[in-house]
Amino acid sequence: MSFSRLFPTLCAGLAVSSLFAADEKPSNEGFTPIFDGQSLKGWHVSTKSGHSRVSKGESGGKWVVIDSAITGTQDPPKNGGLLLTDEQYGEFEVALEMNNDFGPDSGLFLRSTEDGKCYQALVDYHKDGSLMGVYGEGLGGKPHLRFFSFGATAAEITLHPDRTPSPLPITDAAAWANLWKPGQWNELRARIVGGDKPTMTTWINGTKIMEWTETEARLPVKGSIGLQVHGGGAPEDYDGKFVRYRNVRVKRLGAEAQK
């Protein structure tokens, strides 16, 4: 379906544009690398994630460093996994560059428990998936905020009619093409601040995508940062395909900023 059919006027686009001022672009100051580009030092594979079959003697997915990027895939087929930081974080901003193949279902986990309960910044880079909404992984699917869906390729998206609380600052296919570069390295960023009802903000390539404040206490106030390869799925979505993350860095915020 064309964007002109979904959005017959520009009024909504003008309203959206006013919500995303230039001064809302995130800062690059104060970050510390949490991936050395050579090894998985400081990270570990969860033995409790529901996306893997570790309890049945399988791996927690395949995680290696290739060309200075954390590279993950299912291993064996339908067996995913979760890679977590050894260190835990409460209030923080995490930024990374992503160049995943289109097909695997991944995610950036915030305040993750060892068994993968978290606020997930979506990295559902596949047909019908979405990027940088927020999903309550292992929390009964609450919240579940996503403002667009991919089509058959990474260059095709459909904006959802209801994009509250923070609509995407794009109104047509050309605007999406200016924001997202398929097959290239793109920056994803997520911030979480506050206690057990935190506020979460996400960006794609410096453009603010959403901001949302939790309404219920669902998680501990500290947890790991995680990268996911989803279990299950169609073989063609994972066979010979990988998720790739590099330049992973974090900035502590609030009371933790002094650590």
N, C-alpha and C positions, 0 to 999 in steps of 0.2 A: 504494500500500500504506500502511496507517495505521501510525502510530508505535506504537500499542498492540500491533499484531501483530509489529512488529520487536523491541520491547522489552517483554516481558510482565511484568517486575518492575522495581522502582525501585532495586534493589541497585546496578546499574551506574551509575545516575544519582547515587546518594549517593557512590560512589567517585569519580566524575568531579568532583563539586562540591568535594571535599576537595583537589583538585589546583590549584584556582584561587582562591587567597586574595585578599582585597581589596587587600592591600599589593602585589600583582603588577601593579596598574594602572600604565601607563606615565606618566612625568612629562612635562609640557609645557614644562619649563624648558630653556634652552640651545639652542634651535633658531634657525636662520637661514633666511629665505625663499630659495628658489632659483627662484622664478617671481614676476615682478613684477606679475602680474595684468593687464598691458597689452600685452606683447609676448613673443616667444620668445627674447629676449636671454639668452644663456648656454646655449642649447640648439641642437642641429642635427639635421637628418634624416640618418640613416645612408645612405650610398650603397652599402653592402655587405650590407644585411640580406636574408636569404632570403625575407622576407615581401613584398618589393617587386620591381618589375621595372625598377629604375633602369638596369641595364645594357642594357635594351631601349628606353631613352628615356622610360620612364614616371616618374612622381613616386614618392616614398616615402610614399604615402598623402597625405591632405590634412590639414594641421595649421594651425589658426588659433586666435586668441583671441576668444571670444564671451562677453560678460557675465562678464568676469574669470575665465574658465575656459579651460584648454587643451582644445581641442575637435578630435577626430580622427575620420576615417572612411576607408574605402577610396576611392581615386581613381586610375584608373577602377575599375569593379567587378572584384573579385578581386585588386586590387593594394593590399596593405597597406603598412605601413612601421613604422619605429622612430625615435622621437624621443629623443635622448640628451643628457645634460648635457655641456657642453664640459669641465667639471672632472671629475676622477676622485677616487674615494673608496675607502678601505680598510675601516676599522672605523667604522660609522655607524648611525644610526637615521633612517629617512625616514618622514614622515607626510604624508598628503594627504587631501583630501575627494573623494569619487567620486560622480557621479550619471550613470552610463552608462545608455543605453537597453538593455533586455533583448534580447539577440541578438548583438551584436558580441563577438568574442573578443579580449580585451586582456590586459595583464599589466604588473606593476611589476618592472622588471629591476634586479637587484643585481649590482654588479661586472661590468657588461656590457662585452664587447669591442666593437669597431666593427662587427663582423659579427654581433653579437647573441648570442654565447655568454654565458651568465649563469646565476645562480640566480634563477629567476623566482618572485616571490610571485604566486600565481595570481589573476587577475582574469578568470576564464572565466565571465562573467556571461551565461549562455545555457543552454538546455536541455542537460542532462547535464554542465554545467560545475560549477565549484566556486570558492570564494574562500579566499585566504590559506593554501592549502597551498604546498608548495615543489616546483618542477619544474626539472630540469637542462636548460635550453634549449640545444640544440646540443651537449649533453654525453651523448648516447645515452639521453636520458630518465632519467638518474640524477642526483639522487634523483627520486622521483615520489611525493609524499605528499599525499593529499587525503582528507578525512574525511567528506565528504557530497557529494551531487550534486543540482543543481536539477532540478525537474520541468518541466512545461510553462510555468510562470510563476515569477517571482522569489519568490513567497510559498510555494512548495512545495519541500520538500527531503526527501531520504532520507538518513538517517545510515548510513554503512557499518558493518557488523558489526565489522570490525577497524579501530579508529581509533588504534592505537598509532603513534608513540610518545607523542603527546599528544592525547587525545581532545577533541572539542568539548565545551564546558561546557553543552550543551543536550541534553534528552532527549525533547522533544516539539515539536509544531508551535507551540504557544503560546509556548514559550521562544524559538524562532527568531523569531517575530513581535515579541517584545519586544526582540530584538537588532538585527534588520535592518529598515529602513524602505524598501520599494520606492518608486522615484520621488522619493526625497528624497536629500539629501546625507548620506552616511555616511562615517565616517573609517576609512581603512585605514592600517596602520602595520607596518613591518618593521624589524628590527634584525639586523645581521650583525657578529659580533666574532670575532677570532682570525685566524690566518694562512691557510695553504692548506687547512686543514681547519676551516672556521669553524663557529660555532654561530649558527643563525638562529631568530629568534622573531617571531611575527606576532600582530597584534591586529585585531579588528573592533570599532569603537566602544568602545575601551577594554577589551574583553574578550579575554583571551589565548586564542588559537586553537591554536597549536602551538609547540613548541620542538624543534629537531633539530640534532644535531652531525654534520657531514660525516665520512665514513669514508675518503675518498680525496682526493688533491690533483687537482682537475680544472680549476682556473682560476687566473689571476694573482691576487695578493692585493689589487689595486686595479683599479677600472674605473669606468665611468659608471653613473649612475642613468638608467633608460630607461622610456618609456611606449610601448606597442605597440598597433598595430591589425593583427590577424592577416590574412595573405593567404588567398585561396581562400574556401571556405565557400559556403553557399547564398545566392543573391541576396537572399532575403527576410530574412536575418539582418542584412544591412548596408544595404539600400536605404532611404535616408532616416533612418538611425539613426546615432548618434554615441556616442563615449566622451567623458567630460567629467571634468576634474580641476582642482581649485583648491586654494589654500592649501597649496602644495607647499613643504615645509621639511625641513631636514636638521640633524642634530646629530652632529658628529664625536665619536668615542669613542676610547679607548685613547691611543696615542701621538699620534694626529692631533688630539686634543681641544685642544691648545695652538695649533693653526694658525688 
